[in-house]
Amino acid sequence: MSQLTLLKYLTLEILAPTHASRAPEPDLVMADPAQAAAFMEAGREDGPIAPTYLFHTLQLSQLIRPGDRVLDLACGPANQLAQVARVNPEAHFLGVDASASMLNLARETVARQALTNVEFMEGYIQSLSDLPDGGFDLVMSTMSLHHLPDTATLAASFREAARLLKPGGALYLADFARLKHDSSRRYLVERSARGQSELFRTDFLNSLRAAFSVEEFRCEAEAAFGRSSRVIAMKPVPVMLVIWRGKPKPLSEMVHEKCEGIFQSLNVQQQCDFQDLRRFFKLGGLVSPDLANISSSITHT
């Protein structure tokens, strides 16, 4: 698709006065094994989600310290969680998901990579009473919150995350933000999921339609976490956002080398997609000096 087509949809999103209505996911829990497998397949090392995984791994690694306990809310097949755990082997991770099918895939992911610092638990993220107050140094979630049915459940999930965090604990919650036009969503699916299965493309479109707005995220985050958290959205169009709390630390040499290795394994298009994520999040205010070095050899075209 041409740059003119991209400019058309960017202009539509920027100038539209109001958001389209939210359409919750048809399946709030991805219990269908075929659907879960299609999602996992798209998240493989050479899949379309790989640049997004690397971006979040880099950001999360700035908040993780050796010995930390990290909780991943709605971990899915653990593609993202496994990468973060592999890059940060001295931290301990617990992945929670409500789908038994997803957790089966997650355990396969961790076993295949021979990771020993990851455990899993089945449960709904808005009600995790089996986990203790203040038991985690970091609560994370990546690209899963749109599966929640409504803002009331989003608010309950945020309250649980706040309860489970240690005083002063870090937070990294990333998800889609709701676009204003369905034509923009369809364009994004066509641009980002070309060559993927029809099942994955349909699920991707449903995810974009189910996204909460930036304003809804900001309202519920401030209510649960206070003003110490920041909602940082991509610009000029908020396709994705991050709720961030915590003081970033410089990446260790080991983490940098592992992430560099992941980056070099991406193809040229994926590396360009990674650059776009960095660029558009930087416009929104999510800046990390360490990210600038890892892809300095790539010229974006």
C-alpha positions, 0 to 999 in steps of 0.5 A: 500500500502506498504512502498516500494511502497511509496518509489518508488514514492518518488524516481521517484519524486525526481530524475525526471528532469522536471515537467509534463505539467499542465492540467487545471481543466475540470470545472474551476468553480465547478458549478455541485451540485453533484460535489460540494456535493461530495467535501463537503462530503469528507470534513466532520469531519471524511473525508479524508480532515479533517487532512488537515483542522486542519493543516491549522486552526492551522497555520491560527490561528497564524495569526488571532487576535481578531477583524481582518477581514479575506478574504477567496478566493475561499472558496468552501463549507466553511468546512475550513472557518467554522472551522477557524471561529469557532476556532476564534470567535472574528474575522470576515470572508468573503468567496468569491467563483464563484460557486453559488452551492458552496456558497449554501453549504457554507451557509448551513455549517455556518448555521448548526454550528450557526456561526455569524462571517461569510459572503459570496459573489459571485465573481471571485477572480481575480476581486473583485472590489466591495471590498475596498483597504486595507480592510482586515487584512488577506487574506487566500485561501486553496486548491483552486488556482489550479482551476484557468485557467492559470498563468496570472489569478493566477498573477491577483488573487495575485495582487487583494489579495495584493490590498485588504490587509492592509499595513503589512497584513498577508497572508496564501495561501495553495494549491497543487504543481505540481508533475512530474509523473502522476503515482505519482498523481494516487498513491496519490489519491489511498492512500488518497481517498480510500473509497471515491466516484468515483466523488471525486476521479476523481476530486482529480486527476484532481486537482493534474494535474491542480496544478501550480509548486512551481516555478510558485507560487514563481514567481507570489507571489514575483511579487505581494507581494514582498520578504516579502512573503515566499513560503514553500513547503513540502519536500522531495516531494512538494505535497502541499505548503503555501505562508506565510506572517506575524508574528505568535503569540502564540495560545491562550488557547481557540484556543489550546483547540478547536483544541485539541478537533478537533484533538481528534475527528479524528481517528488514521489514520487521526491523523497519516495523520496530523502528516505526514503533520506536518513532511513534512512541517517542513522539508520544513521550516514551523515550529510552536512550538505550533503544537508540543504539540497538538499531542504529545500523538500520536505515528506515526506508 
